[in-house]
Amino acid sequence: MMFVNSPLAILAVTSTVSALSLHPLHTQQRRTHAGPRSSTALRLEDRRDGLSDYGRQKSQSELDSLQSKRDQMKKASLSNIKPDDDTPRAEDIENMTKEEFDEFVATLGADDIMENVNKMLEGDWSGAKFKTKRVSSTQEKRPVAPTDGEEGEENFVYVDWTDESWDENELHIPNRIGFTTIDWGDEKKGFVNGKLKKQDRKEGKFNKSDLKKAYTKLQKSGITFVETSESFAKSESIFSIVAEDIQLEEGPLVASIFPNPWKHALRTRRRPRTGAAAISPAAEKSCERLGISSMTLYQVQNPWYYLGGTSALAQGMLEVIQDDHSRYVGCVDMSVSKLFKLQKILKASDEFVATNQFDFSLTNRQNMGMIQACKKLGITPICRNVLDGGLASGRYTSTNPTGGEVSKGEGDTGPYSLRQLEKMDALFKTLESLTETVSKRVKSDLLNFDAGQRPSINTAITTTQIAINYVRAKGAVPLVSVTNPRAATELLGCLGWDLNEDEVEELEKACKSCGV
């Protein structure tokens, strides 16, 4: 082993490193191999999480006193309880803004499931050998509505309606969507270690309480795949705090990353990790920080050049599984040739590369070929930065360059130049048009159900949700940063519906016209 101490050499490595980025995954499952899987997955879980003691704090006399509608709505918002005399009529709902609709939906009992249940339940349910609860073929093929909890509690229904025939391998990610903790603990991204002031809220800042509420909401509603990394600020240690004391019948699918050894060396000011023996101890340390005994997925980031070679990487990944630090192993930003070599070595030991993670979004489709290559190799493609820093969300446009945010001062025109946004006008218009198209289609589909059995799914589709589900439509698993309950609600709004082929084609035509 040889190290160059020349200042010029160190500067060269530093310059190279600064031009690159890093990203990870992590999950918790037993190491037992699953048997033959049924073609359909539907999981229900009735969870209640007390969010308010409003009913206990206010006396009957106060409730009976005359109050203005504004005061009633304010107290209802604080207590998460909608006043009985303020239930919107159908025509009121049609005229609601997205924010008003989200508040209304949050007050409804979670007594439905996702759309198109009949289509998702056409598979053979007999002989399923999964740890998760599934409906047997002899049972009625629809979920049972949860019973109402005590006053002030929120009901959750866990549903995984994805068909497991879509899975590339044994690893099943519920609803083929996940969230990342990349911003957790990062003060530059708005994290505050303590209480938030009103101004902090307006500026989009968040704290551990926000993270816990968002995490709980996602885990109990069907999005259980969560990504962490030792290179994400303090995300692993914060995860252990956020996930503490949250009772889940199905544990979270936690993923973490073995970061690029050269980047890690520069960040920690230590010698770079080398050889097969370096990987499993790093996974063990991640488990300790996360507060779990084993993860579901441990990913190795492309090391550029790894001292020990591809065979050392493969052996190290096998040792992670053998030492029971993770049930599955995957990669981050690995080339097709390296994926092929790693897959060949791991399969010789009756294991496999489960995932490969990389950048992909509606406005950055350069890795389209990688999605197809992963599938051919039996590897699940996982995509990060699916909103391309916000550009793909449709939030920022040439007519709204600040995305509706308060200007930061004179000359503030938002994160993108007017020229960039004007170039994307055709795509943004298509995104906006599709929100109406998809909303109408979903509403129409819901009419096929009897009123009492109608699934409770989002019909107020946003441009952000269209962009996220575009990634799913291309066959990948999108990872989205979530830092507060509102972001969790928006992500959950992606479940229960998909873009059809015509809608995907319409988006891609708009992309091509914009030069994307």
C-alpha positions as semicolon CSV with decimal commas, in nm:
position;residue;x (nm);y (nm);z (nm)
1;M;0,000;0,000;0,000
2;M;0,142;0,337;-0,095
3;F;0,029;0,685;0,006
4;V;0,140;1,008;-0,155
5;N;0,205;1,289;0,091
6;S;0,280;1,549;-0,171
7;P;0,069;1,868;-0,122
8;L;-0,001;1,874;-0,495
9;A;-0,129;1,516;-0,485
10;I;-0,350;1,590;-0,185
11;L;-0,483;1,901;-0,359
12;A;-0,561;1,697;-0,670
13;V;-0,754;1,438;-0,470
14;T;-0,938;1,713;-0,280
15;S;-1,039;1,886;-0,603
16;T;-1,165;1,562;-0,748
17;V;-1,360;1,478;-0,436
18;S;-1,526;1,820;-0,414
19;A;-1,675;1,768;-0,758
20;L;-1,857;1,453;-0,660
21;S;-2,155;1,373;-0,440
22;L;-2,264;1,097;-0,207
23;H;-2,580;0,920;-0,106
24;P;-2,706;0,598;0,094
25;L;-2,967;0,338;0,207
26;H;-3,042;0,094;0,505
27;T;-3,311;-0,159;0,623
28;Q;-3,406;-0,405;0,899
29;Q;-3,524;-0,758;0,813
30;R;-3,447;-1,109;0,925
31;R;-3,194;-1,304;0,731
32;T;-3,426;-1,587;0,643
33;H;-3,491;-1,628;0,271
34;A;-3,852;-1,588;0,173
35;G;-4,024;-1,869;-0,007
36;P;-4,235;-1,827;-0,319
37;R;-4,411;-1,493;-0,307
38;S;-4,771;-1,422;-0,397
39;S;-4,820;-1,178;-0,679
40;T;-5,000;-0,923;-0,471
41;A;-4,923;-0,747;-0,145
42;L;-5,185;-0,578;0,069
43;R;-5,103;-0,500;0,426
44;L;-5,335;-0,340;0,674
45;E;-5,247;-0,203;1,008
46;D;-5,478;-0,009;1,237
47;R;-5,263;0,235;1,430
48;R;-5,359;0,521;1,650
49;D;-5,136;0,801;1,760
50;G;-5,277;1,052;2,012
51;L;-5,214;1,394;1,870
52;S;-5,420;1,615;2,103
53;D;-5,603;1,631;2,432
54;Y;-5,833;1,904;2,305
55;G;-6,150;1,731;2,422
56;R;-6,012;1,690;2,771
57;Q;-5,888;2,048;2,799
58;K;-6,212;2,223;2,710
59;S;-6,518;2,197;2,928
60;Q;-6,865;2,139;2,793
61;S;-6,961;2,492;2,883
62;E;-6,680;2,630;2,669
63;L;-6,780;2,410;2,376
64;D;-7,140;2,532;2,403
65;S;-7,042;2,898;2,420
66;L;-7,081;3,115;2,112
67;Q;-6,759;3,139;1,918
68;S;-6,678;3,276;1,579
69;K;-6,614;3,035;1,294
70;R;-6,253;3,151;1,281
71;D;-6,196;3,059;1,644
72;Q;-6,356;2,717;1,595
73;M;-6,137;2,642;1,295
74;K;-5,825;2,758;1,477
75;K;-5,894;2,533;1,778
76;A;-5,983;2,245;1,550
77;S;-5,655;2,285;1,368
78;L;-5,463;2,281;1,695
79;S;-5,647;1,974;1,816
80;N;-5,674;1,793;1,482
81;I;-6,050;1,767;1,537
82;K;-6,294;1,914;1,289
83;P;-6,597;2,089;1,448
84;D;-6,912;1,887;1,383
85;D;-7,098;2,193;1,260
86;D;-6,827;2,285;1,011
87;T;-6,820;1,974;0,791
88;P;-6,777;2,091;0,431
89;R;-7,043;2,015;0,175
90;A;-6,953;1,866;-0,161
91;E;-6,957;2,205;-0,330
92;D;-6,734;2,348;-0,055
93;I;-6,475;2,078;-0,113
94;E;-6,467;2,152;-0,486
95;N;-6,368;2,513;-0,406
96;M;-6,102;2,430;-0,145
97;T;-5,739;2,520;-0,195
98;K;-5,486;2,238;-0,167
99;E;-5,392;2,348;0,188
100;E;-5,757;2,356;0,298
101;F;-5,821;2,017;0,142
102;D;-5,516;1,865;0,316
103;E;-5,644;1,996;0,653
104;F;-5,988;1,850;0,584
105;V;-5,851;1,509;0,479
106;A;-5,639;1,497;0,796
107;T;-5,958;1,507;1,005
108;L;-6,128;1,215;0,829
109;G;-6,130;0,864;0,973
110;A;-5,887;0,640;0,789
111;D;-6,149;0,380;0,703
112;D;-6,061;0,309;0,343
113;I;-5,778;0,161;0,136
114;M;-5,600;0,254;-0,180
115;E;-5,771;0,272;-0,518
116;N;-5,817;-0,013;-0,762
117;V;-5,827;-0,273;-0,485
118;N;-6,006;-0,529;-0,698
119;K;-5,730;-0,512;-0,960
120;M;-5,462;-0,552;-0,696
121;L;-5,630;-0,856;-0,544
122;E;-5,658;-1,077;-0,849
123;G;-5,348;-1,277;-0,760
124;D;-5,327;-1,610;-0,583
125;W;-5,321;-1,552;-0,207
126;S;-5,279;-1,914;-0,107
127;G;-4,956;-2,039;0,040
128;A;-4,795;-1,699;0,094
129;K;-4,485;-1,724;0,311
130;F;-4,431;-1,369;0,420
131;K;-4,388;-1,223;0,765
132;T;-4,625;-0,939;0,681
133;K;-4,999;-0,977;0,713
134;R;-5,184;-1,050;0,391
135;V;-5,540;-1,131;0,307
136;S;-5,595;-1,501;0,237
137;S;-5,774;-1,615;-0,074
138;T;-6,072;-1,725;0,134
139;Q;-6,125;-1,384;0,288
140;E;-6,322;-1,100;0,140
141;K;-6,084;-0,916;-0,089
142;R;-6,098;-0,572;0,066
143;P;-5,961;-0,421;0,386
144;V;-6,171;-0,375;0,696
145;A;-6,217;-0,019;0,815
146;P;-6,041;0,056;1,144
147;T;-6,245;0,125;1,455
148;D;-6,252;0,479;1,580
149;G;-6,000;0,560;1,850
150;E;-6,041;0,781;2,151
151;E;-6,111;1,147;2,094
152;G;-5,800;1,330;1,981
153;E;-5,631;1,025;1,829
154;E;-5,535;0,985;1,463
155;N;-5,607;0,657;1,289
156;F;-5,355;0,508;1,047
157;V;-5,413;0,237;0,791
158;Y;-5,103;0,061;0,662
159;V;-5,150;-0,048;0,302
160;D;-4,900;-0,197;0,061
161;W;-5,087;-0,245;-0,264
162;T;-4,792;-0,301;-0,495
163;D;-4,780;-0,622;-0,694
164;E;-4,469;-0,816;-0,596
165;S;-4,425;-0,937;-0,952
166;W;-4,284;-0,587;-1,006
167;D;-3,993;-0,663;-0,772
168;E;-3,658;-0,731;-0,936
169;N;-3,546;-0,965;-0,658
170;E;-3,629;-1,089;-0,309
171;L;-3,612;-0,742;-0,153
172;H;-3,963;-0,595;-0,146
173;I;-4,000;-0,220;-0,084
174;P;-4,363;-0,146;0,011
175;N;-4,537;0,074;-0,245
176;R;-4,201;0,108;-0,428
177;I;-4,126;0,443;-0,266
178;G;-3,905;0,560;0,020
179;F;-3,776;0,863;0,203
180;T;-3,429;0,986;0,288
181;T;-3,288;1,144;0,604
182;I;-3,026;1,338;0,411
183;D;-3,140;1,670;0,565
184;W;-3,189;1,542;0,922
185;G;-2,955;1,722;1,161
186;D;-2,823;1,953;0,888
187;E;-2,851;2,314;1,006
188;K;-2,779;2,438;0,655
189;K;-3,098;2,260;0,543
190;G;-3,306;2,415;0,822
191;F;-3,263;2,178;1,117
192;V;-3,301;2,339;1,460
193;N;-3,195;2,150;1,771
194;G;-3,465;2,288;2,000
195;K;-3,794;2,473;1,988
196;L;-3,899;2,662;1,680
197;K;-4,021;3,019;1,670
198;K;-4,299;3,136;1,439
199;Q;-4,046;3,293;1,206
200;D;-3,855;2,964;1,193
201;R;-4,171;2,789;1,073
202;K;-4,222;3,050;0,803
203;E;-3,868;2,993;0,685
204;G;-3,929;2,619;0,655
205;K;-3,710;2,513;0,947
206;F;-3,774;2,190;1,137
207;N;-3,675;2,012;1,458
208;K;-3,678;1,660;1,604
209;S;-4,048;1,686;1,691
210;D;-4,131;1,751;1,325
211;L;-3,915;1,458;1,220
212;K;-4,081;1,222;1,466
213;K;-4,433;1,317;1,352
214;A;-4,338;1,282;0,985
215;Y;-4,159;0,951;1,042
216;T;-4,452;0,806;1,237
217;K;-4,702;0,913;0,972
218;L;-4,504;0,755;0,690
219;Q;-4,424;0,430;0,870
220;K;-4,783;0,372;0,976
221;S;-4,930;0,461;0,638
222;G;-4,731;0,241;0,401
223;I;-4,398;0,414;0,329
224;T;-4,149;0,221;0,541
225;F;-3,826;0,233;0,341
226;V;-3,597;0,494;0,499
227;E;-3,246;0,583;0,392
228;T;-2,968;0,703;0,624
229;S;-2,592;0,731;0,601
230;E;-2,296;0,793;0,827
231;S;-2,209;1,079;0,591
232;F;-2,547;1,255;0,636
233;A;-2,468;1,501;0,916
234;K;-2,608;1,327;1,227
235;S;-2,891;1,143;1,053
236;E;-2,815;0,799;1,196
237;S;-2,808;0,914;1,559
238;I;-3,115;1,134;1,509
239;F;-3,296;0,840;1,353
240;S;-3,241;0,638;1,672
241;I;-3,411;0,917;1,869
242;V;-3,695;0,972;1,623
243;A;-3,775;0,600;1,586
244;E;-3,758;0,535;1,961
245;D;-4,079;0,419;2,134
246;I;-4,277;0,405;1,808
247;Q;-4,459;0,072;1,807
248;L;-4,470;-0,083;1,461
249;E;-4,592;-0,433;1,380
250;E;-4,379;-0,417;1,068
251;G;-4,036;-0,276;1,150
252;P;-3,893;0,000;0,930
253;L;-3,685;-0,100;0,629
254;V;-3,367;0,088;0,714
255;A;-3,087;0,142;0,465
256;S;-2,744;0,293;0,517
257;I;-2,426;0,340;0,315
258;F;-2,059;0,252;0,319
259;P;-1,940;0,587;0,177
260;N;-1,672;0,642;-0,081
261;P;-1,350;0,573;0,117
262;W;-1,166;0,872;-0,028
263;K;-1,445;1,116;0,053
264;H;-1,476;0,958;0,396
265;A;-1,102;1,001;0,454
266;L;-1,118;1,371;0,369
267;R;-1,429;1,426;0,582
268;T;-1,293;1,245;0,888
269;R;-0,923;1,327;0,832
270;R;-0,835;0,959;0,861
271;R;-0,669;0,706;0,636
272;P;-0,901;0,566;0,367
273;R;-1,078;0,238;0,437
274;T;-0,932;-0,052;0,242
275;G;-0,982;-0,422;0,185
276;A;-1,269;-0,660;0,254
277;A;-1,225;-0,630;0,632
278;A;-1,325;-0,261;0,638
279;I;-1,688;-0,296;0,526
280;S;-1,856;-0,514;0,789
281;P;-1,722;-0,315;1,090
282;A;-1,852;0,005;0,928
283;A;-2,196;-0,157;0,892
284;E;-2,185;-0,263;1,257
285;K;-2,108;0,094;1,366
286;S;-2,402;0,220;1,162
287;C;-2,632;-0,028;1,336
288;E;-2,509;0,097;1,673
289;R;-2,576;0,460;1,583
290;L;-2,918;0,370;1,442
291;G;-3,010;0,178;1,756
292;I;-3,100;-0,141;1,570
293;S;-2,950;-0,490;1,566
294;S;-2,953;-0,526;1,187
295;M;-3,057;-0,329;0,883
296;T;-3,245;-0,432;0,575
297;L;-3,000;-0,290;0,322
298;Y;-2,636;-0,182;0,335
299;Q;-2,506;-0,013;0,024
300;V;-2,150;0,035;-0,091
301;Q;-2,084;0,360;-0,272
302;N;-1,867;0,358;-0,582
303;P;-1,514;0,388;-0,438
304;W;-1,360;0,502;-0,770
305;Y;-1,055;0,291;-0,695
306;Y;-1,076;0,050;-0,402
307;L;-0,755;-0,085;-0,254
308;G;-0,819;-0,457;-0,278
309;G;-1,026;-0,445;-0,595
310;T;-1,375;-0,560;-0,683
311;S;-1,319;-0,899;-0,522
312;A;-1,245;-0,729;-0,189
313;L;-1,563;-0,523;-0,220
314;A;-1,768;-0,833;-0,291
315;Q;-1,614;-1,025;-0,001
316;G;-1,678;-0,733;0,231
317;M;-2,043;-0,718;0,123
318;L;-2,081;-1,090;0,187
319;E;-1,934;-1,048;0,535
320;V;-2,195;-0,780;0,614
321;I;-2,465;-1,041;0,552
322;Q;-2,277;-1,323;0,723
323;D;-2,221;-1,106;1,033
324;D;-2,594;-1,027;1,037
325;H;-2,549;-0,651;1,012
326;S;-2,783;-0,637;0,712
327;R;-3,008;-0,879;0,528
328;Y;-2,933;-0,734;0,184
329;V;-2,648;-0,543;0,024
330;G;-2,656;-0,296;-0,261
331;C;-2,458;-0,025;-0,437
332;V;-2,455;0,349;-0,491
333;D;-2,347;0,504;-0,822
334;M;-2,186;0,180;-0,935
335;S;-2,115;0,137;-1,307
336;V;-2,281;-0,140;-1,507
337;S;-1,952;-0,328;-1,548
338;K;-1,885;-0,327;-1,172
339;L;-2,245;-0,426;-1,100
340;F;-2,204;-0,721;-1,334
341;K;-1,882;-0,834;-1,164
342;L;-2,023;-0,792;-0,813
343;Q;-2,344;-0,972;-0,902
344;K;-2,149;-1,264;-1,047
345;I;-1,930;-1,299;-0,735
346;L;-2,218;-1,265;-0,487
347;K;-2,441;-1,512;-0,670
348;A;-2,163;-1,770;-0,652
349;S;-2,217;-1,749;-0,273
350;D;-2,597;-1,764;-0,307
351;E;-2,639;-1,390;-0,240
352;F;-2,696;-1,099;-0,475
353;V;-2,668;-0,723;-0,528
354;A;-3,016;-0,605;-0,434
355;T;-3,006;-0,239;-0,536
356;N;-2,814;0,036;-0,711
357;Q;-2,883;0,399;-0,632
358;F;-2,827;0,699;-0,861
359;D;-2,966;1,039;-0,966
360;F;-3,275;1,045;-1,185
361;S;-3,565;1,285;-1,226
362;L;-3,807;1,426;-1,480
363;T;-3,559;1,704;-1,559
364;N;-3,245;1,488;-1,535
365;R;-3,302;1,168;-1,731
366;Q;-2,941;1,088;-1,818
367;N;-2,951;0,764;-1,618
368;M;-3,252;0,619;-1,800
369;G;-3,028;0,345;-1,938
370;M;-2,910;0,254;-1,588
371;I;-3,269;0,176;-1,485
372;Q;-3,299;-0,077;-1,766
373;A;-2,953;-0,222;-1,701
374;C;-3,034;-0,276;-1,332
375;K;-3,355;-0,458;-1,417
376;K;-3,174;-0,691;-1,656
377;L;-2,927;-0,775;-1,379
378;G;-3,207;-0,839;-1,129
379;I;-3,116;-0,525;-0,933
380;T;-3,373;-0,278;-0,798
381;P;-3,299;0,075;-0,927
382;I;-3,333;0,336;-0,651
383;C;-3,334;0,701;-0,753
384;R;-3,240;1,001;-0,542
385;N;-3,283;1,373;-0,612
386;V;-3,606;1,288;-0,790
387;L;-3,717;1,653;-0,781
388;D;-3,382;1,775;-0,916
389;G;-3,339;2,028;-0,636
390;G;-3,693;2,153;-0,694
391;L;-3,674;2,214;-1,068
392;A;-3,875;1,901;-1,154
393;S;-4,146;1,982;-0,900
394;G;-4,308;2,250;-1,116
395;R;-4,304;2,478;-0,813
396;Y;-4,067;2,729;-0,973
397;T;-4,179;2,872;-1,307
398;S;-4,100;3,175;-1,519
399;T;-4,413;3,343;-1,382
400;N;-4,341;3,234;-1,024
401;P;-3,960;3,214;-0,994
402;T;-3,955;3,219;-0,612
403;G;-4,201;2,929;-0,586
404;G;-4,438;3,138;-0,378
405;E;-4,178;3,199;-0,108
406;V;-4,124;3,539;0,048
407;S;-3,840;3,720;-0,125
408;K;-3,513;3,712;0,068
409;G;-3,438;4,068;-0,031
410;E;-3,392;4,299;-0,323
411;G;-3,276;4,115;-0,630
412;D;-3,390;3,773;-0,507
413;T;-3,533;3,588;-0,807
414;G;-3,539;3,239;-0,662
415;P;-3,298;2,945;-0,701
416;Y;-3,315;2,940;-1,081
417;S;-3,252;3,204;-1,343
418;L;-3,543;3,331;-1,548
419;R;-3,370;3,192;-1,858
420;Q;-3,360;2,842;-1,707
421;L;-3,725;2,855;-1,614
422;E;-3,842;2,993;-1,948
423;K;-3,664;2,705;-2,119
424;M;-3,876;2,461;-1,914
425;D;-4,211;2,637;-1,967
426;A;-4,353;2,361;-2,188
427;L;-4,280;2,097;-1,924
428;F;-4,425;2,305;-1,641
429;K;-4,745;2,361;-1,839
430;T;-4,772;1,987;-1,904
431;L;-4,721;1,912;-1,534
432;E;-4,996;2,157;-1,441
433;S;-5,228;2,016;-1,704
434;L;-5,169;1,660;-1,585
435;T;-5,267;1,745;-1,228
436;E;-5,620;1,806;-1,355
437;T;-5,617;1,507;-1,591
438;V;-5,498;1,261;-1,327
439;S;-5,728;1,405;-1,059
440;K;-6,031;1,356;-1,283
441;R;-5,923;1,004;-1,371
442;V;-5,874;0,906;-1,007
443;K;-6,210;1,056;-0,908
444;S;-6,375;0,865;-1,189
445;D;-6,214;0,540;-1,076
446;L;-6,338;0,597;-0,723
447;L;-6,697;0,611;-0,846
448;N;-6,670;0,240;-0,926
449;F;-6,682;0,169;-0,551
450;D;-6,987;0,176;-0,330
451;A;-6,995;0,484;-0,108
452;G;-6,914;0,287;0,206
453;Q;-6,626;0,098;0,045
454;R;-6,464;0,384;-0,146
455;P;-6,084;0,397;-0,096
456;S;-5,950;0,707;0,076
457;I;-5,681;0,829;-0,161
458;N;-5,554;1,167;-0,267
459;T;-5,738;1,327;-0,557
460;A;-5,587;1,675;-0,519
461;I;-5,285;1,577;-0,728
462;T;-4,991;1,821;-0,729
463;T;-4,713;1,879;-0,981
464;T;-4,464;1,749;-0,723
465;Q;-4,655;1,422;-0,693
466;I;-4,667;1,388;-1,073
467;A;-4,287;1,427;-1,084
468;I;-4,233;1,165;-0,811
469;N;-4,468;0,913;-0,969
470;Y;-4,297;0,963;-1,305
471;V;-3,990;0,799;-1,150
472;R;-4,205;0,509;-1,029
473;A;-4,363;0,480;-1,373
474;K;-4,015;0,433;-1,523
475;G;-3,963;0,133;-1,295
476;A;-3,747;0,285;-1,021
477;V;-3,796;0,344;-0,648
478;P;-3,791;0,720;-0,573
479;L;-3,634;0,853;-0,254
480;V;-3,770;1,187;-0,128
481;S;-3,638;1,404;0,154
482;V;-3,900;1,444;0,428
483;T;-3,848;1,681;0,723
484;N;-4,198;1,766;0,848
485;P;-4,555;1,629;0,860
486;R;-4,666;1,838;0,562
487;A;-4,396;1,686;0,343
488;A;-4,498;1,341;0,470
489;T;-4,859;1,408;0,371
490;E;-4,753;1,517;0,024
491;L;-4,545;1,202;-0,024
492;L;-4,830;0,979;0,096
493;G;-5,045;1,155;-0,165
494;C;-4,843;0,966;-0,429
495;L;-4,993;0,634;-0,318
496;G;-5,301;0,474;-0,468
497;W;-5,258;0,598;-0,823
498;D;-5,005;0,574;-1,105
499;L;-4,937;0,757;-1,428
500;N;-5,059;0,566;-1,732
501;E;-4,859;0,521;-2,053
502;D;-5,021;0,816;-2,230
503;E;-4,945;1,050;-1,939
504;V;-4,582;0,935;-1,923
505;E;-4,548;0,985;-2,298
506;E;-4,695;1,335;-2,269
507;L;-4,436;1,425;-2,004
508;E;-4,148;1,289;-2,209
509;K;-4,258;1,478;-2,520
510;A;-4,258;1,797;-2,314
511;C;-3,911;1,711;-2,182
512;K;-3,774;1,663;-2,532
513;S;-3,923;1,993;-2,647
514;C;-3,734;2,159;-2,358
515;G;-3,410;1,986;-2,448
516;V;-3,417;1,758;-2,143
